[in-house]
Amino acid sequence: MTGIAANLQTVRARIAREVQAVEPPVQAVSLLAVSKTFPVEAIREAAAAGQRAFGESYVQEAAPKIEALGELGLEWHFIGPLQANKTRGVAAAFQWVHGVERLRIAQRLSEQRDVHLPPLQVCLQVNVSGEQSKSGVTPEELPELVQAVAALPRLQLRGLMTIPEASDDDALVRSRFARLRALRDELNQRFGLEMDTLSMGMSGDLELAIAEGATIVRVGTAIFGNREADPAA
């Protein structure tokens, strides 16, 4: 078993333990392997160990990886900040986008998504901690953005995503995840939506996120090892 395969086994065991521990029981939690900055060979190792979904944050880095691994039929998630001049590449090559925070970006993704491709699955990034340096729409601005994005063609609004502030206070971090879940549930009820996704939790706090209803956890370091400091894995 390779190091990456062993790491995947460990992460999956962590997820399974927390899923079983939560009361009431939660739905299945998907593992998104954050492969940004890691080479094609590392992704192949993870794929050989059964991992199917991978997260990338840089379009120029991801494009050759997606092409090189095309025969594997992997699922690609864009998880980084998305600039307007990069939307075409994301709309063409990815199946998911985590982190849409502006209507204009969503509109460009909608316009540029090929009609012959399945709808692009979208999560809106919410700044639940209120940090000025943090990306994401505020909870107050979220309802307007949700309504607008839900109405766009060739996109499917799946849910919400967040990255809480770094903290050793588990109760604080867990409260941020709980806030995202509450926002999702409130908006579903208010607008008659069926958002089913909460993309939250990373290598160091995935158990806290699962306890508060995460459906996708984004894990990079615990699978692939250390990389340069980056807040999205």
BELRAWO-V510516 format. One record per pair of residues at least 12 apart in sequence whose ideal C-beta (glycine too) atoms are under 6 Angstrom apart, sorted by sequence separation. I is the first residue (numbers start at 1). J is the second residue. D is the distance in Angstrom with one decimal. If there is no record, write none. Layout:
I_J_D ; I_J_D
This chain:
78_90_4.9 ; 164_176_3.7 ; 33_46_5.5 ; 201_214_4.7 ; 220_233_3.1 ; 15_29_5.4 ; 200_214_4.9 ; 198_213_5.4 ; 78_94_4.7 ; 126_142_5.9 ; 198_214_5.2 ; 201_217_4.1 ; 202_218_5.5 ; 203_219_5.2 ; 181_198_5.9 ; 198_215_5.2 ; 199_216_4.4 ; 33_51_5.0 ; 76_94_4.7 ; 91_109_5.0 ; 162_180_4.8 ; 180_198_5.9 ; 197_215_5.1 ; 203_221_4.5 ; 35_54_4.6 ; 76_95_5.8 ; 77_96_4.0 ; 78_97_4.8 ; 79_98_4.6 ; 203_222_4.0 ; 36_56_5.0 ; 54_74_5.9 ; 75_95_5.2 ; 160_180_5.4 ; 180_200_5.9 ; 32_53_5.0 ; 33_54_5.2 ; 34_55_4.3 ; 36_57_4.5 ; 87_108_4.1 ; 91_112_3.9 ; 52_74_5.9 ; 53_75_4.4 ; 54_76_6.0 ; 55_77_4.6 ; 57_79_5.5 ; 87_109_5.3 ; 91_113_4.6 ; 100_122_5.5 ; 32_55_4.9 ; 52_75_5.5 ; 57_80_2.8 ; 82_105_5.5 ; 177_200_5.3 ; 55_79_4.3 ; 88_112_4.9 ; 100_124_5.3 ; 101_125_4.8 ; 160_184_5.1 ; 40_65_5.5 ; 47_72_5.3 ; 87_112_5.9 ; 96_121_4.5 ; 97_122_5.2 ; 98_123_4.6 ; 159_184_5.9 ; 99_125_4.2 ; 59_86_4.6 ; 66_93_5.1 ; 40_68_5.1 ; 59_89_4.3 ; 181_212_5.5 ; 202_233_5.8 ; 173_205_5.5 ; 177_209_5.0 ; 181_213_4.3 ; 122_155_5.2 ; 101_135_6.0 ; 126_160_5.4 ; 128_162_5.1 ; 131_165_5.7 ; 174_208_4.7 ; 178_212_4.7 ; 101_136_5.3 ; 119_154_5.6 ; 120_155_5.2 ; 121_156_5.4 ; 122_157_5.5 ; 123_158_5.7 ; 129_164_5.2 ; 173_208_5.4 ; 177_212_3.7 ; 101_137_4.9 ; 119_155_5.8 ; 123_159_5.2 ; 124_160_5.5 ; 125_161_4.9 ; 126_162_5.1 ; 129_165_4.5 ; 159_195_4.3 ; 119_156_4.2 ; 121_158_4.9 ; 123_160_5.9 ; 123_161_4.2 ; 159_197_3.0 ; 161_199_3.8 ; 162_200_5.2 ; 170_208_6.0 ; 174_212_5.9 ; 158_197_4.2 ; 159_198_5.7 ; 4_45_4.3 ; 8_49_5.0 ; 113_154_4.0 ; 146_187_5.3 ; 4_46_5.3 ; 110_152_4.1 ; 2_45_5.1 ; 8_51_5.9 ; 106_149_4.7 ; 110_153_5.8 ; 5_49_3.8 ; 110_154_5.2 ; 139_183_5.9 ; 32_77_5.7 ; 103_148_5.1 ; 110_155_5.1 ; 106_152_5.9 ; 129_176_5.8 ; 128_176_4.8 ; 128_179_4.7 ; 128_180_5.6 ; 81_135_5.6 ; 99_161_5.8 ; 98_161_4.5 ; 163_231_5.8 ; 123_197_5.9 ; 123_199_5.0 ; 98_199_4.9 ; 79_232_5.5 ; 55_218_5.7 ; 57_232_6.0 ; 29_210_5.6 ; 42_224_5.6 ; 32_216_5.4 ; 34_218_5.3 ; 30_216_4.8 ; 32_218_4.8 ; 34_220_3.1 ; 38_224_4.8 ; 18_207_4.6 ; 22_211_5.6 ; 33_223_5.3 ; 37_227_4.8 ; 18_210_4.3 ; 34_233_3.9 ; 11_219_5.5 ; 11_222_5.3 ; 8_223_5.8 ; 7_223_4.9
